Amino acid sequence: MPKRLADRQNLTDGLVHGIMSAGAALIAYLPTQALGLREGFWAAITAITVVQNALAEVRASARDQFVGATIGGSVGVVVSIFAGQHLASFALAVILAMVLCSMLNLGSAARLAGITATIILLVPHQGSAQTMMVSRIAEVGWGVCVAIVVVWFTETARTKLAFLSSHRQRVPRG
C-alpha cells in the first residue's frame, strides 16, 4: 500500500511541476515580441529550468540563471572584442566565464555562464556581440521573473487551499 501512495504522490508532484513549467514557459514566451525580445524561446527555456516545486529552490535557480547569463555574456563580448570570434576565443571565453564564477563563489552559475559565452561566440546572429548579450540577458531575466511569479502564485494558492481544507475538517457538522 505505501508504494501505491508514493506513486500517486509522484504523479501529483510531476503533474503540478509540469503544469507550472508549461504555464511559465507560455507566459514567458507569448509577450516576447511585444517586449522587443528577438529570441523569446530563451525566455521559455529559462522559465522551465527555473521552475521548482518550492519558492526557496526557485530563488537559487533564478539567481544562477541570471548571474550565469550576465557573466557568460559579458565575458563572451569582451573576448569577442579583443580576440575575435573563432574556436580558440570560444574556448577561452568558456574557461574565463567558469573561472570567474568560481572566483566569485558562484560555482552553481558556471555552467550557465559557459553556455551563454557559447551562444555569444558560436550562435550566428545579426548585429554585434554586445546586442546579442543584452538580448540574451533580457530574455533570461524575463524568464526568471515569470518563473518566480508562477511558483509564488502556485505556492500561495496551495497554502491557502491547505488552510481551507484543514479548517473545514475541524468544523463540527451538526
DOTORDO-329906 format. One record per atom (N, C-alpha, C, O): x negated, y negated, z; residue in one letter. Coordinates in steps of 0.02 Angstrom, whole numbers, plus 50000, padded with zeros to 5 digits. Atoms other than C-alpha are relative to their C-alpha. Layout:
BEGIN
XYZA
...
This chain:
BEGIN
499595006050000M
500005000050000M
499574993650000M
499734989049962M
500405006050001P
498634987150039P
499724998549930P
499654992749911P
500265001050067K
497924989849864K
500514996449957K
500344992049918K
499475003150039R
499594985149788R
500074992550017R
500174988349973R
499965006949979L
499654969149891L
499424996049972L
499504990349950L
500595003450028A
497894964749836A
500114998749926A
499944993449901A
499885000850071D
498394967449655D
500514994449987D
500414990449942D
499495005250008R
499944956449674R
499694993150016R
499824988349980R
500315006449983Q
498914942749760Q
499514997949945Q
499484992049928Q
500475001750054N
497574943749624N
500384997549939N
500164992849906N
499595002150056L
498914942349492L
500264992950011L
500234988749966L
499745006749984T
499694927249578T
499444994849997T
499534989549967T
500575004750001D
497994918849604D
499784998749929D
499654993049910D
500215000850070G
497504922049424G
500494996049959G
500304991949918G
499485003650036L
499154915549359L
499984992550018L
500024988349974L
500035007049978V
499044899549463V
499384996649971V
499424991049946V
500625002850026H
497234896749411H
500054998949925H
499824993849899H
499915000650072G
497664899849229G
500464994249981G
500314990549935G
499545005550014I
499134887949232I
499684993250015I
499754988549976I
500345006249984M
498114874449319M
499474998349947M
499414992649925M
500535001150049S
496684876649195S
500294997949933S
500054993149902S
499685001750064A
497804876349041A
500324993150004A
500274989149957A
499685006549991G
498784861549109G
499494994450000G
499584989349967G
500535005149998A
497204851749149A
499684999049932A
499544993449912A
500315000550067A
496464855748978A
500454996249953A
500224991949915A
499525003650043L
498034849848889L
500044992650018L
500014988249974L
499955007049978I
498184834048993I
499354996249983I
499384990449964I
500645003250016A
496324830348966A
499934999049924A
499664993949903A
500115000350073Y
496384833748778Y
500494995349964Y
500284991549920Y
499495003550040L
498014825848720L
499884992549991L
499964990049935L
500085007350011P
497614807248750P
499304998049976P
499164992049973P
500705001950015T
495784808048694T
499954995349941T
499544990649942T
500045004550058Q
496084799948525Q
500214992950020Q
499884988150000Q
499765006649978A
497074785748605A
499494996650046A
499444990550048A
500525002749955L
495664783648733L
499354998549964L
498884995949994L
500605001350040G
494384782448593G
499465005250008G
498885004049991G
500484994649991L
493534798948636L
500015004249936L
500525007249919L
500034996850065R
492944806648473R
500045007650003R
500325010749958R
500024992649995E
492694824548532E
500375002150063E
500065004150113E
499584998749942G
494134827448650G
499965007150027G
500145008450084G
500074993149976F
493794846048659F
499525000550059F
499585005050100F
500464999849942W
492374842048780W
500374998350065W
500215001050117W
499605001649941A
493634834248900A
500395006250022A
500445007750081A
499624993949985A
494694850048888A
499555005450030A
499735008650080A
500474995049975I
493194861448913I
499784998350071I
499745002650115I
500215002249933T
492614851149063T
500555001250051T
500435003750105T
499444999049954A
494344851649141A
500055007450019A
500165009050078A
499964992849986I
494364870749126I
499445002150046I
499555006050093I
500574997949958T
492634872549202T
500034997150071T
499755000150117T
499965003249934V
493034860849347V
500565002950043V
500485003450104V
499424997749961V
494734867849398V
499825006250041V
499565011150015V
500084994549953Q
494624879049551Q
500645000450041Q
501074996150034Q
499394999349960N
495944885149673N
500014995450061N
500544994650092N
500025004349941A
495364873349812A
499664993449982A
499174993349945A
500255006750016L
495044854649804L
499274999050020L
498894995649985L
500705000749979A
493404855949901A
499525003049948A
499005000149934A
500414997050053E
492704867549767E
500004995749938E
499494995349903E
499955004350059V
493314855849631V
499544994050006V
499224992049957V
500435005849991R
492374841249705R
499275001649983R
498944997849948R
500694998050014A
490714850449698A
499905001449925A
499404999249896A
500044998550071S
491034856849523S
500044993749958S
499674992949909S
499925006350036A
491594839649464A
499354995950003A
499134993149953A
500635003749992R
490034831549535R
499465002949955R
499104999349921R
500514996750041D
488924844349449D
500114998749926D
499634997449890D
499855001350071Q
489804842049282Q
499814992949981Q
499474991949930Q
500125007050018F
489704823149284F
499264998250006F
498984995149961F
500715001649990V
487944821649355V
499575003649948V
499105000749920V
500384996350051G
487294835249239G
500064996849931G
499564996349895G
499905003350064A
488054826749087A
499624993449997A
499334991749945A
500345006549999T
487344809949139T
499255000849996T
498924997349957T
500724998950001I
485594816349173I
499795002949932I
499325000549901I
500184996850064G
485544827649019G
500074995249942G
499654995149897G
499915004850054G
486244814048907G
499464994650001G
499204992849948G
500515005349994S
485034800948973S
499315002649979S
498964999349941S
500654997050019V
483524812348957V
499995001449925V
499485000149892V
499964998650072G
484094817848783G
499894993749958G
499544993949908G
500085006350037V
484214799848725V
499284997450004V
498994995649953V
500695002549992V
482524794748797V
499525004249959V
499085001549925V
500444995750039V
481674809848720V
500094998949925V
499614998649888V
499895001050072S
482504807148551S
499714993349976S
499474992949920S
500285006550018I
481964788748551I
499235000449994I
498944997849946I
500735000049999F
480144792448595F
499685005849963F
499115005349941F
500304994150033A
479884809648517A
500375002249938A
500145006749903A
499614998050059G
481214810848381G
500455005950016G
500465008450072G
499534994549991Q
482504824448355Q
499765006149960Q
499895006749900Q
500234993750030H
481684841248320H
499965005250056H
500095003650114H
499984994649951L
481484857948409L
499544998950060L
499725000650116L
500465001249944A
479974852948513A
500294994850048A
500254995550109A
499705005149956S
480854837348578S
500625002750035S
500765000850092S
499434996749969F
482414847648611F
499785004050061F
500065003350115F
500254995949945A
481424859848718A
499744995650057A
499874997050116A
500255004649949L
480564845448808L
500574996850038L
500544996250100L
499435003249967A
482234836948845A
500345004850048A
500535002850104A
499684995149955V
482984852848918V
499575001050063V
499835001050118V
500454999049943I
481454855549028I
500024993950046I
500104994650107I
500005006149959L
481404837349086L
500664999050037L
500664997150096L
499355000949968A
483274836749122A
500085004850060A
500325002850113A
499934995149946M
483204852549227M
499514998550057M
499694999450115M
500485001949948V
481634847049320V
500254994050039V
500204993850100V
499745005949966L
482414830149357L
500575001950048L
500604999350103L
499464997749955C
483964838649428C
499715003350062C
499945002050118C
500324996649943S
482864849549538S
499674995050047S
499724995650108S
500355004949959M
481834834749597M
500504995750039M
500334993250093M
499495004049966L
483444825449643L
500445004450045L
500955002150071L
499634995249960N
484044840949737N
500715001249973N
501195001950011N
499374998850034L
485434843449610L
499945006149954L
500175006049897L
500124994050039G
484944860749552G
500635002949968G
500605005849914G
499384997250027S
486774865549527S
500234996249938S
500664998749901S
499825003850059A
486924851949393A
499505001149943A
499614998649887A
500544999250050A
485364857649299A
500235003449936A
500045001249881A
499774996650061R
486234869649179R
500384995149955R
500284995049894R
499615004750039L
487434856149125L
499564994549971L
499684992249915L
500475004950027A
486014843749106A
499655002849939A
499574999349888A
500324996850058G
485144856048990G
500475000649941G
500274999749884G
499504999450053I
486744858848892I
500124993249967I
500164992849906I
499875006650028T
487054840248871T
499394997549960T
499484994549907T
500595001750039A
485254837348816A
500005003749934A
499815001049882A
499944996150062T
485534851248689T
500494996849952T
500364996249892T
499495003250043I
487104842748624I
499724993649969I
499824992349910I
500285006350025I
486194826048607I
499485001349945I
499474997849895I
500554999050047L
484714833448514L
500145005049944L
499815004749892L
499894995050052L
485434847948414L
500674999649963L
500715001649905L
499355000350033V
487264844548376V
500014994149952V
499894988449973V
499965005650047P
487464834448217P
500564995150020P
501104997250039P
499515005049982H
488374818148249H
499894993649960H
499344992349935H
500055006450032Q
488744801548171Q
499804994950052Q
500014995350109Q
500215005149953G
487934786548250G
499365002050036G
499055007150021G
500634999049964S
486494785448370S
500085005150056S
500635007150075S
500004995449943A
485994797148509A
500324996550061A
500644999750102A
499715003849944Q
486504783348631Q
500765000349996Q
501095001150048Q
499284999750009T
488264783148559T
500265007050019T
500785007650051T
499814993149984M
488344802148573M
499995001050076M
500435004350104M
500054999349927M
487774801148755M
500594996750035M
500904999750079M
499455003649968V
489064788148804V
500665003849988V
501075004450034V
499394996250016S
490424798048715S
500055006450042S
500575008050069S
500014993749962R
489914814248800R
500144998750074R
500545002450104R
499895001549929I
489854806348974I
500734997850011I
501044999850061I
499315002149994A
491554798248945A
500475006049996A
500965006450034A
499584994050008E
492314814748887E
499975004450062E
500485006950086E
500084996049939V
491594824149036V
500344996550059V
500694999650098V
499695003749945G
492134810349155G
500765000449998G
501075001250051G
499274999550007W
493914810649087W
500235007150020W
500715007850057W
499824993149983G
493984829749100G
499955001350075G
500385004750104G
500104999349928V
493324829049278V
500584996750038V
500864999650084V
499465003649966C
494614816049331C
500665003749994C
501035004450043C
499374996350009V
496054825949256V
500015006350043V
500515007850074V
500044993849961A
495474842049339A
500114998650074A
500485002350108A
499915001849929I
495364833649510I
500734998450015I
501005000750065I
499295001849989V
497114826349493V
500455006149997V
500905006850039V
499584994050006V
497874842749435V
499935004550061V
500435006950087V
500104995749942V
497104852649577V
500274996750063V
500575000050105V
499725003649942W
497534839249705W
500765000650001W
501065002150053W
499274999550005F
499334839149645F
500245007050017F
500725007950054F
499814993149987T
499434858149647T
499915001850073T
500355005050103T
500134998549930E
498644859449820E
500514996550045E
500744999450095E
499505003849961T
499814846049888T
500685003449996T
501035004250046T
499364996650009A
501334854849815A
500015006750037A
500515008450069A
500044993749963R
500764871649886R
500084999050075R
500455002650108R
499975001449928T
500534864150059T
500714998150020T
500965000550071T
499315002049984K
502254856050056K
500485005949995K
500925006750037K
499564994150006L
503084871949993L
499895004950057L
500385007750082L
500144995549944A
502214882350127A
500314997250064A
500595001050104A
499715003249941F
502764869950260F
500765000950000F
501055002950050F
499274999350005L
504564870150199L
500215007350010L
500715008650043L
499844992949994S
504554889050187S
499945002350073S
500385005950097S
500094998049930S
503884891350364S
500514996550045S
500734999450095S
499515003749961H
505074878150430H
500705003149993H
501085003450041H
499354996850012R
506584886850351R
500055006550040R
500595008250064R
499994993649965Q
506094903350432Q
500114999150075Q
500365003650108Q
499925001349928R
506104895350606R
500694997650019R
500904998150076R
499355002749986V
507804887650591V
500495005850012V
500595010049968V
499544994549986P
509064899150677P
500634999349957P
500894993949947P
499394999950041R
510524904150569R
500575002550044R
500515007450081R
499444998249956G
512194905050651G
500565002749966G
501065004449998G
